[in-house]
Amino acid sequence: MTRLLISTGNGPGECRLAVAHILRRLTVDSAPDWTQSKPDKHGPASAIVTLPAAQAARWCGTILWRCQSPIRPHHKRKNWFVGVFPIETLPVPKTQLHPKDLRFTSFRAGGPGGQHQNTTDSAIRVVHLPSGLVAVSRDKRSQHRNKAQALSRLETMLMLASIDADNRMRETLNELHQNLNRGSPTRVFSGAHFIERC
C-alpha cells in the first residue's frame, strides 16, 4: 500500500473542487483509506489517501482539471492544478512500553552514593528493542528505584522521538505542498463531470 498526499499547493477554491472530484473518483474506483484537511464550501485543500501501489502510481504527479470556473463564471482561467505525491511513512516510536520490548541489565554504579552503591550492581540500563533507545539510572541506591527511574526516562525519550517524527512528517508535507509543478500534467480531466481526457 502507498500513501499519497493530494494537494492544491495553496491554489484557489477551484483547486479545492478538483481535490473533491479526485476523492469522489477514488471512492467510486475503490474504497481507499483517506483523511482530509477541514474543507471549506468548495472542498479540502489537501487529503492523504492510502491505495494499492499500482493504483497509486497512476495518480502520482500533476493533475490538470480543465473547466470554466464554477465559482467565478466570468474568470478567464480554465486550468486548475492539483499535485499528487507519494509520502513515506516515518516510523513513530510507541510510547506505551511492553515488557517483551525491553531488555534490562544491571551493573555496578560508580561515583558518589556511598559504600552500598559501590559494592552492589544497583545501576540499571534498559534498552527499548524496537527503537534502540537506551536509558540508564545509577542515581538511586536500590536497583528497584533505579529501574523505575530508567523506565521513566525511557518513556520520556520515546515521547520526544514521537514528537520529532510527527514534526518531520509535518515538514515533509509542507514541502510537498510548495512543490506543485503546474506544467506537464500526468492526467487531465475536463468539465463539470471531471471526465478524463487521454
Summary of the structure (lengths in Angstrom):
residues: 198
radius of gyration: 26.1
end to end distance: 26.0
largest distance: 86.9
contacts: 592
relative contact order: 0.18
helix: 34%
strand: 28%
